[in-house]
Amino acid sequence: MTPADPARILLVDDEPGLRKMLSDRLRAEGYAVETAADGRAGSTLARTGAYDLIILDLNLPLKDGLEICREIRHEGMETAVLMLTARDATADKVVGLKSGADDYMTKPFESAELMARIEALLRRGRAARAGEPAEYAFGDVVVRPVSGIVLKDGKPVRLSAQELKLLTYLVRHSGVLFSRDQLLDAVWGYQATPETRTVDVHISWLRQKLEPEPHNPRYIVTVFGVGYRFQGDEGG
């Protein structure tokens, strides 16, 4: 894809009104859009690998969104997937992300937030194509930014979407010291204003899940009075 080429988006949703509204909005934003109204047609199109992003409804006739997502990930496709669903239970979100989706939105949603999520996923894809490593490793942890998979000692680690975004941002910028405000802007930027301790809480959760000694962190370190820095096995 050259800089002048529009990003290619596949929208798979069985609601005609939403499909038309969303495809019209995406085209107005300059994206090249194809649509499918059921899971079987969506799966056929998705597996061509011709898209930069797939927007995928969870509940589809003929084949559901989870099955489509699992299929393309099993075949090694790393196309970004944004899953849409009318469900809002945390368990459903976890299932969607574990199936290989990169992000998840509950209907009804605000168009502005959806557009921001789409642009964030497309930026991630552009970074990957520009040569970002397929994975980062430190200690017994492996982070795969494009697929959103995190392993510790070879076993999957369940991270929330925001934990994953924060971890990926820190690892990608290893050695760089960030203030809390910088991390809020970079990781939470377009969303509703977070609480004051949002960064601290998410850092604590990441340490509990990934650090050998969470109370004496080796990788996600605090620089008192300033903020946080990720340091790999080289230390520093």
GUZAVO-18313 format. One record per residue (C-alpha): residue in three letters; residue number from 1; y, x negated, z. Coordinates in Angstrom, 3 decimals, decimal comma, padded with zeros to 6 digits. Each point is the difference from the previous one (the first is absolute). Layout:
REM GUZAVO-18313
res:n:v:u:w
ALA:NUM:Y:X:Z
...
This chain:
REM GUZAVO-18313
res:n:v:u:w
MET:1:000,000:000,000:000,000
THR:2:003,320:-001,501:-001,042
PRO:3:003,183:000,586:002,050
ALA:4:001,062:002,679:-002,514
ASP:5:-003,248:001,942:000,211
PRO:6:000,006:003,075:002,246
ALA:7:-002,569:000,115:002,782
ARG:8:-002,988:002,146:-000,962
ILE:9:-000,930:002,759:002,446
LEU:10:-002,976:002,354:-000,003
LEU:11:000,539:003,247:001,919
VAL:12:-003,151:001,957:000,896
ASP:13:000,706:003,362:001,656
ASP:14:-001,353:003,499:-000,581
GLU:15:003,237:001,826:000,939
PRO:16:001,801:000,711:-003,313
GLY:17:003,432:000,459:001,570
LEU:18:-000,142:-003,226:002,010
ARG:19:-001,482:-001,891:-002,927
LYS:20:002,852:001,039:-002,287
MET:21:002,724:-000,533:002,583
LEU:22:-001,242:-003,422:000,980
SER:23:-000,741:-001,216:-003,518
ASP:24:003,469:001,126:-001,144
ARG:25:001,616:-001,844:002,913
LEU:26:-001,999:-003,162:-000,669
ARG:27:000,904:000,013:-003,687
ALA:28:003,640:000,533:000,916
GLU:29:-000,278:-003,135:002,159
GLY:30:-001,199:-001,938:-003,044
TYR:31:-003,755:-000,092:000,622
ALA:32:-002,667:000,617:-002,646
VAL:33:-002,140:002,853:001,349
GLU:34:-003,350:001,523:-000,880
THR:35:-001,520:002,909:001,897
ALA:36:-003,390:001,524:000,704
ALA:37:-000,755:003,374:001,587
ASP:38:-003,475:-000,676:001,404
GLY:39:-001,996:-002,841:001,473
ARG:40:-002,329:-000,515:-002,933
ALA:41:002,840:-000,500:-002,485
GLY:42:001,929:-002,049:002,563
SER:43:-002,973:-002,277:000,600
THR:44:-000,449:-000,636:-003,732
LEU:45:003,657:-000,951:-000,403
ALA:46:000,169:-002,025:003,220
ARG:47:-002,973:-002,144:-000,968
THR:48:001,676:-001,185:-003,200
GLY:49:002,088:-002,316:002,168
ALA:50:003,074:000,826:-002,061
TYR:51:002,292:000,883:002,920
ASP:52:002,195:-001,755:002,518
LEU:53:-000,297:002,857:002,500
ILE:54:-002,254:003,016:000,474
ILE:55:001,317:002,995:001,963
LEU:56:-003,105:001,816:001,079
ASP:57:-000,412:003,358:001,720
LEU:58:-002,755:000,016:002,590
ASN:59:-001,304:003,511:-000,713
LEU:60:-000,821:000,304:-003,701
PRO:61:-002,417:002,182:-001,969
LEU:62:-003,087:-001,636:-001,551
LYS:63:000,460:-003,305:001,877
ASP:64:002,143:-000,637:003,084
GLY:65:002,585:-002,716:000,394
LEU:66:-001,983:-001,971:002,577
GLU:67:-002,920:-000,330:-002,408
ILE:68:002,283:-001,150:-002,826
CYS:69:001,656:-002,567:002,251
ARG:70:-003,337:-001,358:001,203
GLU:71:-001,252:-000,231:-003,579
ILE:72:002,882:-002,073:-001,319
ARG:73:-000,048:-002,315:003,024
HIS:74:-003,772:-000,451:-000,361
GLU:75:000,594:-001,037:-003,607
GLY:76:002,495:-002,625:001,176
MET:77:003,169:001,723:-001,183
GLU:78:003,050:-000,856:002,111
THR:79:002,378:002,584:-001,480
ALA:80:002,277:001,354:002,734
VAL:81:-001,043:003,464:001,220
LEU:82:002,303:002,453:001,776
MET:83:-001,975:002,913:001,403
LEU:84:001,509:003,480:000,389
THR:85:-001,495:002,701:002,180
ALA:86:000,813:003,222:001,806
ARG:87:-001,902:-001,321:003,010
ASP:88:001,940:-001,718:002,752
ALA:89:-002,682:-000,965:002,520
THR:90:-000,086:-003,691:000,895
ALA:91:-003,734:-000,112:-000,719
ASP:92:000,616:001,161:-003,581
LYS:93:002,619:-002,707:-000,483
VAL:94:-002,382:-002,646:001,298
VAL:95:-002,754:001,201:-002,342
GLY:96:002,424:-000,130:-002,926
LEU:97:001,123:-003,537:000,782
LYS:98:-003,564:-001,187:000,659
SER:99:-001,037:001,335:-003,407
GLY:100:002,385:-002,541:-001,520
ALA:101:003,299:001,878:-000,247
ASP:102:003,103:-002,150:000,498
ASP:103:002,179:002,745:001,426
TYR:104:-000,232:003,636:001,020
MET:105:002,439:002,922:-000,057
THR:106:-000,429:003,495:001,396
LYS:107:001,208:003,043:-001,925
PRO:108:002,672:001,256:000,061
PHE:109:001,995:-003,208:-000,327
GLU:110:003,562:-001,025:-000,727
SER:111:000,484:-001,237:-003,569
ALA:112:002,202:-002,870:001,131
GLU:113:-002,674:-001,343:002,342
LEU:114:-002,694:000,368:-002,650
MET:115:002,119:-001,946:-002,511
ALA:116:000,560:-002,729:002,590
ARG:117:-003,728:-000,240:000,710
ILE:118:-000,728:-000,205:-003,721
GLU:119:002,514:-002,801:-000,525
ALA:120:-001,386:-001,896:002,997
LEU:121:-003,536:000,165:-001,408
LEU:122:001,181:-001,069:-003,448
ARG:123:001,895:-002,958:001,515
ARG:124:-003,184:-001,040:001,771
GLY:125:-001,863:000,155:-003,306
ARG:126:002,645:-002,068:-001,764
ALA:127:-000,229:-002,618:002,735
ALA:128:-003,764:-000,138:-000,430
ARG:129:000,304:-000,473:-003,749
ALA:130:002,636:-002,681:000,552
GLY:131:-002,602:-002,120:001,730
GLU:132:-000,359:001,130:003,602
PRO:133:-003,327:-001,269:001,377
ALA:134:-002,805:002,553:-000,039
GLU:135:-000,434:-000,644:003,703
TYR:136:001,453:-001,849:002,956
ALA:137:-002,193:-001,473:002,730
PHE:138:000,733:-001,218:003,503
GLY:139:-002,546:-000,654:002,710
ASP:140:-002,775:002,546:-000,519
VAL:141:002,392:002,515:-001,615
VAL:142:000,286:000,796:-003,709
VAL:143:002,840:002,123:-001,408
ARG:144:-000,222:001,391:-003,548
PRO:145:003,475:001,381:-000,771
VAL:146:-000,719:001,879:-003,228
SER:147:-003,020:001,947:001,263
GLY:148:001,346:000,237:003,547
ILE:149:-003,226:-001,334:001,512
VAL:150:000,076:-002,012:003,230
LEU:151:-003,137:-001,682:001,343
LYS:152:-000,592:-001,758:003,311
ASP:153:-003,145:-002,067:000,253
GLY:154:-001,158:001,756:-003,168
LYS:155:000,413:003,509:001,443
PRO:156:002,670:002,525:-001,122
VAL:157:002,934:000,452:002,356
ARG:158:001,584:003,452:000,092
LEU:159:003,774:-000,321:-000,292
SER:160:002,571:002,745:-000,372
ALA:161:002,055:-000,020:-003,187
GLN:162:002,990:-001,481:001,838
GLU:163:-002,092:-002,620:001,792
LEU:164:-001,364:-001,080:-003,374
LYS:165:003,464:-000,164:-001,545
LEU:166:001,353:-002,043:002,890
LEU:167:-002,953:-002,385:000,029
THR:168:000,144:-000,509:-003,765
TYR:169:003,736:-000,662:000,102
LEU:170:-000,337:-002,578:002,765
VAL:171:-002,991:-001,764:-001,566
ARG:172:001,655:-000,039:-003,417
HIS:173:003,011:-001,750:001,567
SER:174:-001,935:-002,405:002,211
GLY:175:002,258:-002,308:001,985
VAL:176:003,118:002,155:-000,420
LEU:177:001,715:001,217:003,176
PHE:178:001,068:003,664:-000,142
SER:179:002,174:001,969:002,370
ARG:180:-001,104:003,497:000,988
ASP:181:002,766:001,484:-002,157
GLN:182:-001,198:-001,980:-003,027
LEU:183:-003,546:001,263:000,489
LEU:184:001,192:003,584:000,475
ASP:185:001,950:-000,215:-003,244
ALA:186:-002,789:-001,670:-001,994
VAL:187:-002,988:001,995:001,270
TRP:188:001,423:003,365:001,107
GLY:189:003,172:-000,075:-002,127
TYR:190:000,031:003,295:-001,867
GLN:191:-001,638:002,076:002,725
ALA:192:001,618:001,814:002,889
THR:193:001,725:-002,297:002,487
PRO:194:-002,737:-001,406:002,259
GLU:195:000,210:-000,240:003,767
THR:196:001,461:-003,168:001,505
ARG:197:-003,385:-001,448:001,007
THR:198:-001,862:000,917:-003,180
VAL:199:-000,400:-003,614:-001,133
ASP:200:-001,085:-001,222:003,446
VAL:201:-002,600:002,750:000,308
HIS:202:-001,475:-000,662:-003,445
ILE:203:-000,073:-003,753:000,637
SER:204:-001,882:000,662:003,247
TRP:205:-002,545:002,188:-001,811
LEU:206:-000,565:-002,656:-002,670
ARG:207:-000,545:-002,648:002,650
GLN:208:-002,518:002,189:001,829
LYS:209:-001,976:000,491:-003,204
LEU:210:000,250:-003,457:-001,572
GLU:211:000,920:-002,759:002,455
PRO:212:-002,731:-001,985:001,831
GLU:213:002,123:000,265:003,159
PRO:214:002,487:002,878:-000,369
HIS:215:001,992:-001,045:003,082
ASN:216:000,267:-003,573:-001,281
PRO:217:000,485:000,595:-003,745
ARG:218:-000,794:-002,794:-002,392
TYR:219:001,063:001,590:-003,296
ILE:220:002,633:002,693:000,590
VAL:221:002,332:-001,852:002,319
THR:222:003,137:001,049:001,844
VAL:223:003,156:-002,071:-000,216
PHE:224:001,779:001,235:003,100
GLY:225:003,439:001,414:-000,560
VAL:226:-000,471:-000,004:-003,786
GLY:227:-003,112:001,756:-001,282
TYR:228:-003,430:-000,738:-001,457
ARG:229:-001,655:-002,517:-002,303
PHE:230:-003,457:-000,177:-001,518
GLN:231:-001,608:-003,428:000,008
GLY:232:-003,334:-000,740:-001,611
ASP:233:-002,656:-002,445:001,037
GLU:234:002,399:-002,866:-000,674
GLY:235:001,899:001,109:003,148
GLY:236:003,626:-000,877:000,384
